[in-house]
Amino acid sequence: TNDALGLLPLVTNMNIMLTENIALAHSVVNGAEGKLVGLQYRVDEYGYKIAMCAFVKIPGSKVTIDPELGEGVYPILPVRSTFRYKSPH
């Protein structure tokens, strides 16, 4: 990421792991692994593309949110999180 803290390159077909429970009944849960199959963007006032939704295929999930997406593909919305790091040195 060229030392660009807070930025994560998103590439179609990359492996992902969910870090939150989103839809327990559909196996879209913390620790579930899947593949990024698509992204939805918006363009900000400066012309930069901002990811608004990641579409993730979760193996074993039978949910069909949209027939065009197919079975097992779930929309994941961005969540802002922060943490403090205290160096041990």
ChimeraX commands (.cxc) that place a marker at each C-alpha (Angstrom):
marker #1 position 0.00,0.00,0.00 radius 0.5
marker #1 position 3.04,2.34,-0.25 radius 0.5
marker #1 position 2.70,3.21,3.45 radius 0.5
marker #1 position -0.85,4.48,2.87 radius 0.5
marker #1 position -2.22,3.64,6.30 radius 0.5
marker #1 position -5.91,2.91,6.34 radius 0.5
marker #1 position -6.08,2.05,2.64 radius 0.5
marker #1 position -6.71,-1.48,1.46 radius 0.5
marker #1 position -6.42,-2.37,-2.21 radius 0.5
marker #1 position -9.55,-4.26,-3.28 radius 0.5
marker #1 position -9.12,-6.69,-6.15 radius 0.5
marker #1 position -11.81,-8.89,-7.67 radius 0.5
marker #1 position -11.40,-12.53,-6.66 radius 0.5
marker #1 position -9.25,-11.72,-3.62 radius 0.5
marker #1 position -9.80,-13.79,-0.48 radius 0.5
marker #1 position -11.54,-12.07,2.40 radius 0.5
marker #1 position -12.52,-12.92,5.96 radius 0.5
marker #1 position -15.48,-11.30,7.67 radius 0.5
marker #1 position -14.80,-9.71,11.03 radius 0.5
marker #1 position -18.42,-9.19,12.11 radius 0.5
marker #1 position -21.60,-11.23,12.31 radius 0.5
marker #1 position -23.81,-9.86,9.55 radius 0.5
marker #1 position -26.45,-12.51,8.81 radius 0.5
marker #1 position -26.25,-15.53,11.10 radius 0.5
marker #1 position -29.07,-17.41,9.35 radius 0.5
marker #1 position -27.18,-17.21,6.04 radius 0.5
marker #1 position -23.65,-18.13,7.28 radius 0.5
marker #1 position -22.45,-14.54,6.81 radius 0.5
marker #1 position -20.63,-14.53,10.13 radius 0.5
marker #1 position -17.41,-13.48,11.86 radius 0.5
marker #1 position -14.61,-15.69,10.55 radius 0.5
marker #1 position -16.41,-16.72,7.35 radius 0.5
marker #1 position -14.12,-16.74,4.35 radius 0.5
marker #1 position -15.13,-15.77,0.85 radius 0.5
marker #1 position -14.11,-14.10,-2.40 radius 0.5
marker #1 position -14.63,-10.53,-3.49 radius 0.5
marker #1 position -16.75,-10.72,-6.64 radius 0.5
marker #1 position -17.59,-7.06,-7.20 radius 0.5
marker #1 position -17.59,-3.50,-5.91 radius 0.5
marker #1 position -19.98,-0.59,-6.10 radius 0.5
marker #1 position -18.44,2.89,-6.09 radius 0.5
marker #1 position -19.43,6.50,-5.84 radius 0.5
marker #1 position -17.30,9.37,-7.11 radius 0.5
marker #1 position -16.51,12.12,-4.59 radius 0.5
marker #1 position -16.32,15.85,-5.28 radius 0.5
marker #1 position -12.63,15.49,-6.23 radius 0.5
marker #1 position -13.24,12.71,-8.74 radius 0.5
marker #1 position -11.95,9.88,-6.53 radius 0.5
marker #1 position -13.77,6.54,-6.53 radius 0.5
marker #1 position -14.98,5.56,-3.05 radius 0.5
marker #1 position -16.06,1.95,-2.47 radius 0.5
marker #1 position -19.61,1.91,-1.11 radius 0.5
marker #1 position -20.34,-1.82,-1.17 radius 0.5
marker #1 position -18.30,-4.98,-1.59 radius 0.5
marker #1 position -20.06,-8.04,-2.99 radius 0.5
marker #1 position -18.64,-11.16,-1.38 radius 0.5
marker #1 position -19.37,-14.79,-2.28 radius 0.5
marker #1 position -19.53,-16.87,0.88 radius 0.5
marker #1 position -19.23,-20.62,0.17 radius 0.5
marker #1 position -22.01,-22.52,1.91 radius 0.5
marker #1 position -24.33,-19.53,2.09 radius 0.5
marker #1 position -27.62,-20.18,0.29 radius 0.5
marker #1 position -28.85,-16.57,0.43 radius 0.5
marker #1 position -29.87,-14.89,-2.83 radius 0.5
marker #1 position -30.09,-11.12,-2.27 radius 0.5
marker #1 position -30.42,-10.35,-5.97 radius 0.5
marker #1 position -30.83,-12.97,-8.73 radius 0.5
marker #1 position -28.29,-11.07,-10.85 radius 0.5
marker #1 position -25.65,-11.55,-8.13 radius 0.5
marker #1 position -26.34,-15.25,-7.70 radius 0.5
marker #1 position -26.53,-17.53,-4.70 radius 0.5
marker #1 position -24.18,-16.92,-1.80 radius 0.5
marker #1 position -23.23,-13.36,-2.78 radius 0.5
marker #1 position -23.79,-10.88,0.03 radius 0.5
marker #1 position -23.34,-7.08,0.02 radius 0.5
marker #1 position -20.87,-5.89,2.67 radius 0.5
marker #1 position -21.06,-2.21,3.58 radius 0.5
marker #1 position -18.06,-0.24,4.87 radius 0.5
marker #1 position -17.64,0.15,8.61 radius 0.5
marker #1 position -15.32,2.70,10.13 radius 0.5
marker #1 position -13.26,1.44,13.04 radius 0.5
marker #1 position -10.31,2.82,14.93 radius 0.5
marker #1 position -7.86,1.43,17.43 radius 0.5
marker #1 position -5.00,2.72,19.53 radius 0.5
marker #1 position -1.58,1.23,19.24 radius 0.5
marker #1 position 0.95,1.65,22.01 radius 0.5
marker #1 position 4.48,0.74,20.98 radius 0.5
marker #1 position 6.21,-1.60,23.43 radius 0.5
marker #1 position 9.43,0.42,22.93 radius 0.5
marker link #1:1,2 radius 0.2
marker link #1:2,3 radius 0.2
marker link #1:3,4 radius 0.2
marker link #1:4,5 radius 0.2
marker link #1:5,6 radius 0.2
marker link #1:6,7 radius 0.2
marker link #1:7,8 radius 0.2
marker link #1:8,9 radius 0.2
marker link #1:9,10 radius 0.2
marker link #1:10,11 radius 0.2
marker link #1:11,12 radius 0.2
marker link #1:12,13 radius 0.2
marker link #1:13,14 radius 0.2
marker link #1:14,15 radius 0.2
marker link #1:15,16 radius 0.2
marker link #1:16,17 radius 0.2
marker link #1:17,18 radius 0.2
marker link #1:18,19 radius 0.2
marker link #1:19,20 radius 0.2
marker link #1:20,21 radius 0.2
marker link #1:21,22 radius 0.2
marker link #1:22,23 radius 0.2
marker link #1:23,24 radius 0.2
marker link #1:24,25 radius 0.2
marker link #1:25,26 radius 0.2
marker link #1:26,27 radius 0.2
marker link #1:27,28 radius 0.2
marker link #1:28,29 radius 0.2
marker link #1:29,30 radius 0.2
marker link #1:30,31 radius 0.2
marker link #1:31,32 radius 0.2
marker link #1:32,33 radius 0.2
marker link #1:33,34 radius 0.2
marker link #1:34,35 radius 0.2
marker link #1:35,36 radius 0.2
marker link #1:36,37 radius 0.2
marker link #1:37,38 radius 0.2
marker link #1:38,39 radius 0.2
marker link #1:39,40 radius 0.2
marker link #1:40,41 radius 0.2
marker link #1:41,42 radius 0.2
marker link #1:42,43 radius 0.2
marker link #1:43,44 radius 0.2
marker link #1:44,45 radius 0.2
marker link #1:45,46 radius 0.2
marker link #1:46,47 radius 0.2
marker link #1:47,48 radius 0.2
marker link #1:48,49 radius 0.2
marker link #1:49,50 radius 0.2
marker link #1:50,51 radius 0.2
marker link #1:51,52 radius 0.2
marker link #1:52,53 radius 0.2
marker link #1:53,54 radius 0.2
marker link #1:54,55 radius 0.2
marker link #1:55,56 radius 0.2
marker link #1:56,57 radius 0.2
marker link #1:57,58 radius 0.2
marker link #1:58,59 radius 0.2
marker link #1:59,60 radius 0.2
marker link #1:60,61 radius 0.2
marker link #1:61,62 radius 0.2
marker link #1:62,63 radius 0.2
marker link #1:63,64 radius 0.2
marker link #1:64,65 radius 0.2
marker link #1:65,66 radius 0.2
marker link #1:66,67 radius 0.2
marker link #1:67,68 radius 0.2
marker link #1:68,69 radius 0.2
marker link #1:69,70 radius 0.2
marker link #1:70,71 radius 0.2
marker link #1:71,72 radius 0.2
marker link #1:72,73 radius 0.2
marker link #1:73,74 radius 0.2
marker link #1:74,75 radius 0.2
marker link #1:75,76 radius 0.2
marker link #1:76,77 radius 0.2
marker link #1:77,78 radius 0.2
marker link #1:78,79 radius 0.2
marker link #1:79,80 radius 0.2
marker link #1:80,81 radius 0.2
marker link #1:81,82 radius 0.2
marker link #1:82,83 radius 0.2
marker link #1:83,84 radius 0.2
marker link #1:84,85 radius 0.2
marker link #1:85,86 radius 0.2
marker link #1:86,87 radius 0.2
marker link #1:87,88 radius 0.2
marker link #1:88,89 radius 0.2
view
